[in-house]
Amino acid sequence: MSKIAILIFLAIVSFGVLAKGLHYNEKSQSLMPIPASEQTIPTVTAELWLKTSEKNNVLEGIIFDNEGNLLFCDVTNQRVMQVSKDKQLTTLATLDNFSPGGLALHKDGRLFIAALNLEQGLGTIVAVNLKSQEIKTVIPAQAGYLPNDLVFDKQGGFYFTDFKGSSTQPSGGVYYISADLKTITPVLPNLAMANGLALSQDGKTLWATEFARNLLHRIELINPTEIAAIGSAIPYRFIGSAPDSMRIDADGNVYVAIYGQGRVMIFNRQGIPIGQILLPDRDKGQNLRSTSLAIHPKTNDLYIVTSDEANVQGANIFHAKVFTHGLPPN
């Protein structure tokens, strides 16, 4: 066959392929498809555990208290809620002019709340005595931070994320506050909307998510404020929007809620994906605002807070069973 004939043949074949076009398949026609590289990791689907509102209230910052109750932030209504073991809802605290987004319990029982007023570009952290309802300011709005999430270490100090910046102007970061609440030290600066935080049980590995640039950071620490030599890494870059809050289980696995995708991704200690949890009806574009999660400290029960951007299903808490290493089978 001559060169001209070969070229004509290839052109005909190419034209035929192009003429056929692309077609949606079962996975790609979803309103929220799973990226191809994440489709084969172990996957479970969560089940509805509690509807907190028929309205599309944004929920955040879910944790367990010392009595086993679930606490979470109702961002829309600027309040912190408690869910008792029998699923009764009560209001624990209400904030003026700020929307709570991150919660952490101090060892003395006080509830620390990271809160924002994004319209005014202000943020604060307050501590609430849950018995007396006394509220004390830890970081005032005048300090210039936009605190989004926080986590305590064993010394009584805590890390918090500063949600400032954008994908092209990374002006946020991760900071550490000493146990006496007097000294604030930058740990991981120059982040674009630093969001979720998690700390390993030994306090040596700090994790953070960068909301505006879709990054997962893994930081090895030599002390609360110093990063080890070659101890800073980005083990994962997310596809689509956007990594939000995170938690660590007893095995050191890292669970990251993905806002806008209705799912949670799970990574091992090195930041390698090992599983994911999907929320129902995400393929229909519902329950996508999955912002935060809590893992029961003594079981493999995980709870996810979400709201429905499509304004169909309201605000909900979903439940799933997760990795069970070291636990008896259920």
Secondary structure, 3 states (H helix, E strand, C coil): CCHHHHHHHHHHHHHHHHHHCCCCCCCCCCCCCCCHHHCCCCEEECEEEEEEECCCCCEEEEEECCCCCEEEEECCCCEEEEECCCCCEEEEEECCCCEEEEEEECCCCCEEEEEEECCCCEEEEEEECCCCCCEEEEECHHHCCCEEEEEECCCCCEEEEECCCCCCCCCEEEEEECCCCCCEEEEEEEECCEEEEEECCCCCEEEEEECCCCEEEEEEEEECCEEEEEEEEEEEECCCCCEEEEEECCCCCEEEEEECCCEEEEECCCCCEEEEEECCCHHHCCCCEEEEEEECCCCCEEEEEEECCCCCCCEEEEEEECCCCCCCCC
